[in-house]
Every structure is written in structure tokens, then in C-alpha cells.
Amino acid sequence: MARASRFTPRMIEEYTRKGYWNNLTLSDYWERNSKTIPDREAVVDSRSRLTWAQANNLIDRLALGFLEQGFKRDQLIVIQLPNCAELVMLRVACERAGLLCLPVLRTYRQRELEHYINYTGAAGLVIPSKFKDFDYYQMAQELRGKLKAPGKILVLGDDVPSDCVSLGTIMSTPLEKKYPPSFLQDKKCQAWEFSLVTVTSGSTGVPKYAENPLYSRLHTARLFHIRPDDICGALSPAATGPNQGNYYGAPQVGAKVVWLEAFEAEEAFRLIQRERVTYMTAVPAQLALMSRHPAIGKYDFSSLRLILSTGSYLAYHIGLEAEEKFKAPVIQTYGAVDVGGIAIGCAEDSREERLLTAGKPLLGAEVNMVDDNGKEVPRGAVGEICVRGPTTVSGFYRDPEATARLWSADGWTNVGDLGKFDDTGNIHIMGRKKDMIIRGGQNIYPAEIENLLLQHPKVFNVAIVGMPDPIMGEKACAYVVPRPGQSFTFEEMVAYLKSCKIAPFKLPERLEIIGKMPMLAEDQKVDKKVLQKNIEEKVLG
């Protein structure tokens, strides 16, 4: 059984007794909603609109279809689909069939997929035949021999090759009539197990595979501020962490989620206007692209009541622009795929709290800031963020050694980010610890400088990285993408930062103008490793 590896019976008892967890799984919420609100819409994409009853019936068929195709308990299926209703339902269907699923970004190719299949021992692969002019079937053919028995390739769409299994055929076949109503009850994953495995974007070069325990976070919907009457617009890639609120929170209260298959700013505008989206989830890069899009004034966003920024650090100026353009408050959430949820903001907080902090720790999460010796630093001082509690993941799939290295025996882990608490208990993110620049013994936190430069009217995007220096060890270099039609000079940058009255040692000592930032995970975050390598080559030759 795929028992969550890190949570002990004592931890399970404690988190359940304190009301952080219950024994309902995601599958249970879909089943409940199909009976209590059967005719309300649950999931919408560009091709389909499904009620809770319709979607739950299709989930049953998918689960039964997996079993009829020969998949066995605890086998893993890699799912590579764009944002769509089927991706949502497949995750629940795997849970209901007692299977594990690993959703991956649609932009990954043979190299990444082969690693995922080899590492996890995957027995199946779900793909579209083609999407955005890419032939997924051809790629899958090269990977077919890597799959374990039954080694099935399941295809979504009308053009399904003869040597693959059609998901459409499974969903249109009334398999539920062949089995008693209780059949899947004996197969499904239980609360103390895990079904979903999530993979890091691999910025370190070595992906980690996190187990996501099925114990229901009782307060997920409340913490994410999702209401039963909300229409949730999911703009960021569904395969990764940013949409956990939509996956887990929306079913808890019966809210509808509308999925955008592939992000483009104007497509997002159309979706918000057409579906009357009230609750929008996006990563900071998407918020920046939308807020600065020339067509933004043509669309009606009056339905929006709340915007959730997630996936990476939100610069103050980007959040401010988004609030001004969409006329809705922005809150942030903070966590990591390989750690879990840590903190979230509150819609009732002041603008400065919402946009300058990641909010307060999630219910039950314990968060400390520690120095290099693991000692807790005073409130207001910068330290490495450590967390433990019921909002974290249960470990790394098939890697007990990595789990033991990252998590202490009493449940603490270092996130790898630097942060500090303010007087009200909000967390300020200062950036990745490995990104911190040490100039002659003085610490420079890139996020602080980036946040300031993003407020300059000529700057569209910025990343601060360390560059080698024979005297100081490191100095700061600014990579800047100017706004369209604008130029930006080193002298302008320095003069502007000096006007912000920051310490002189924090001033970047080199400026590199580029046309586009290198990005990770479908444009969710800047790939600073690429920039670091670039400046090292320029400086060292």
C-alpha cells in the first residue's frame, strides 16, 4: 500500500485530534457533491462543461477503465495533459482506482519524460495525440519500451492511434453498469495513503518527487478564501503546485473551476469575462503579462473579487499593477512542491501586508527563521525558513534517504528560502538562500533590489544575480528586460536606486539588458542558473 512515508501514527493522531485533518479524501468530496449539488457545474474548459454528477460519473468510468486495462494497486501513471477537465478527473480517478498519478508539464519532452518513467517505474502514460503543433504520440512511441506492465499509452482526443487506449471511449462506455456500486470502495486509496506524486521543476538539475497525503486539510477552502458560489479561474499550469487551492479547496465547498488550457494574456481576459470569474489564480509572471497587455482595457473584469498569486515571489509593483488594472485585491500564498504549504495572505489585510508579505503561517504550520547553526533568530532578523506540521508533504517517493536528509526526526525541514517575521506575524520572503549575494562579507538579498527596480517605469522585468569578483568575492549584476520601446542605462539604474535610499553596497555594479528572461516550468519563475552561468562566462572568460 502507498502509505505516506513520513507521517507516524502519533502525528496522524495529533493532526486529526487538533482538527487539521479528517478522513475524507478528494474523491470523497467529489462523490458527496455529486449527490448534494448534482446539477451545479463543477469543471469547465474550452471543450466541455460538466456538472458534479456528470464529472463524478466520468471519474468512475475512468477508474474502472484503468482497472480493466490491467493496472494494479499502487502502480503509477504519468499524465501529460494541458489544463483541461480530463486532467482534473484523471487525478481523482487514479485515487479511486488505488493508483498513483504523476502530472507533468505539457512542455516536457523525451529527456524529462524518460527520467520520470524510469525513476517511478510508471506503468502508463496519458497524453494528447497532438497539442500546440507538437506530436505527443511520436514522443510516446520512443518511450513505450520504458513503461512497466501493462505499459499502456492512453490518448485524449479524437485521433487515437490503434495501438493506444482512447480515453474518450472509456468515458463514453457505461462501465459502471458492469460492477456493483461498492466495487470501487474496496479499491480506492485511503486517507493515510497518497495517490498524487508531484515533481519539482528541476532548477537544481535533480527533480524530487513529493508524496501528497490524502488526509483532507479541513480548512483548505477557508484558508484559500474560496466560497461555494465562486467561479475559480485557473490560469497557471495544472500539473504543478500553484493550483492546489483549485484542486483541493474548490471541491470542499462545491465551487466551480474554469481551466485555461494554455496561457495567453488575451485568452485569459476572454475567459474571465465570459465565465464571470470571481477568484483568479495566477503566477506573478502571468500577472505581469496581463497587467501590461495593451488590450486589457477592452475587457470586463467586474466579476473578480480576489486574485491569488502563487508559484513564486510576487514583486510589490507587479501586485500593485494587477490590483489597479483588475480592480480586485491580490493575496499571496507561499510554499514549495517538495515541502508543501507554508503561508497565505488575507484579503482583509492592508495593501502593504498583502503585497509585501507572504501572509501568516497556515493553520497548524509551525514556521521558524534560523541561522546557519540552526538557532532561531530574533523576530525581525533574517534567517532560513524552517517549517513542520500538517500542511507539509509526507516525503519523497521511492527515496527514503532524501526524505531523511530533508526532514528531521521531529518533522522540521529547511525550505531553502530566507525570510523574516514582522511585528504582526507576516512572513517577508528575502529570496533563495543560494541566491543571496555576499559582497565583502555583507549580505545582499536579490528580492529587495528586484522589488525596487520593478517600480521603475522603464523596467518590465529584472533579476539580480551574483557575479564573481577577485576582491569582494561577489558583486551584484542586474539583468533587465526594458518595457517595449524603452531604453535603460546603468546610470539610470544607479541613480534610481540611490533615490530609494538603500545602502551603497547593495547597488548592482553591472547591468545586462536582455530581451527575455529564461524561465522555468512554463514561465512560472526565472531560471537564475542560466543568468548566473552567463555572467560568470562574461566575467571569467
C-alpha angles and dihedrals in degrees: 000000000000094000114177102259106214105040112092124206088255092055092046091051092047097048092046094046092050091052098248094116139027133185097256116111129203089262090056092056092052090048091049094048092049087062103036100038102014097155099046116102114257108175133016134182134159092282106035147030115200132185121217090259094048094046094046091052090052090048089055090050093049091049092049090044091056090052093047089052089060103258113154134213113292096007114139130235122198111218119200108177135132119248104298143132091261093058090055093047094045091058091054092042091056090052090049092050094048092250134131122236131200112195112200134187116275090230094065117106140195097301095054095038092051090054092049093048094046095046098046098035089233117199097196144025127208117202142152111249089235135353130174090358093303119125105225092173092060090051091047091053089061089051099042094096091056094063120099121231127325083029096190126173110205118197131203117210142047098284102068117166116234093245093057135072118251114228088196091059091049092050093048094049116088094228090156089074091064095059137052116258091251095053097101093041088074093048105044126103116262129227094261091056133068129232104170119073116188125196128214119242089249101238087151091053093244115082120218123213113217125202113225108205118223096224102122115244096228095209102040095115093045093047090050090046093237117158129200092248095048124121103210117207110207108198103158124077110290094213093070139059103275094080099053090109090056093045098046108017101047096055091049091065100023097250121160121245123205115199126210107212098209125003122249119150097236092044087055090051091052092049093050092048097042097046096035091234113204101180119040126192118197141147119246094255090057092048090052093049093048096044092052098041113120093224097056093102092061095068137075115237097164092119093065116105101164140017121202116204113200144151099059144009115308115218113222095238093052090051091047092051091048092052092049095047099041096034091224132108119259122217129183133224125201132206143099135246092238095044109031134225120343113163145352137193128239127238090222093057121103118270091253092054093046097047103032098044140045090231128239129320116282118257108290095006115128113208127187134175112220138183127233090281093054093253118140113251124221119271109276094028122110117250141150112283116244126183143180135169146080096315094065130093120261099239142284121312113250091352114096090159093059090044091053092047095052100037125053121223090259093051105263124137135179110236095203094237127111118229148146139214121239124214093273096051098258118142119236113202113218096182138264114327090229089053094056112115118220108202111187091329095314120114121234116192108206094207091063094055093040091053091054096046092049087065091061110105093228097050121091099171137355140186126188118209135170121255124198118258126183094218106033097029091229139018130187122261122191121215108197133187105200122217114264112287094011133113123205127197135201090243092054091050095051094044091050094049091047088054087057087061098232124157112280094235089064094061113112109245096204135037125206117189114208134173098227138008119243105245139200131215102013094320096310098128141006115264099228092178089072092050092045091053091046095054093043090055091049095047100038097034 
